[in-house]
Amino acid sequence: MTAMEELGARERAVLAMERRGFAGPGAKERAIREQLGLAPVRYYQLLNALLDDPRALAHDPVTVNRLRRVRETRRDDR
């Protein structure tokens, strides 16, 4: 993979955040603010874009495929 095809540090950090488990309500949003310096709304915008990015799939296929399934289920429920 060339440097142009690799995910940036922020994108990798977003995927890493999604691999973690969080105890209690608000814990994930607090971690997003403190560790990534992002508002939760912006975080979820970035995450949603990453789910459609082939570089993200190559970097972490298990997490990306899991999140794609969750997103598709939510879309189907609407």
N, C-alpha and C positions, 0 to 999 in steps of 0.2 A: 504494500500500500504506500502511495506517495504522501508527502506532507499535505498536498491539496485535498486528498481523499480522507484524511483523518479528522475525527471530531476534535473540536477545541476543548480547552479545559472546562469551560462552563457547561458545555453539552455533556461531557463525561461526568461532571459533578451532578447534573440533573439526573442522569441515569443511575448513578450511584445512590442518590437520595431515594429513588424509587425501589431500590433493592432492600432498603432498610425497613425494619418494622418499627412502629411507633406506639408507645403506650399512652393511652388517654387522649381525649379530645384536645385539639389545639397544639399537640406536641409537634406534629409535622410542620404546621404553619410557622411555629416558632423556630424550628430548625431551619426552615427555608430562609427566613429573615436573617437569622444569626449566622448561619454557615455560608449561605450563598449571597447574602445581601440583596435579595430579590423580594418584591412583593409577591404574595402567593398567586395573585391573578397573572402576573407576568411569568411566573414559574410554570403555571399550567398552560399558558400560551406556548412557551418554549417546548414543554414536554409534548404537547399535541403535535407541534411541527416535527419534533424528533421522531415521532411514531411513523411518520411518512418518509423519513430520510433513510435511504439505503445504507449510509455510513453508520447510523445508529444500530440498524439491524446487524450489520457486520461486527460492530463493537460488542454488542450485548444481546444476542438473539433471544435468549430466554426471557429477559425482562421486556424487551420490545414486543415480542409475540404475546406475552401475557397481557400487557397493557392494551395491545390491539384487540384482543378478545374481549377485554372489559369494555373498551370503547364501543365495540360493535354490539355487544349485549345491551348497553345503555341506549344506543341509537335505535335498536330494534324495539326496546320497551317504550319508546316515545310515540 
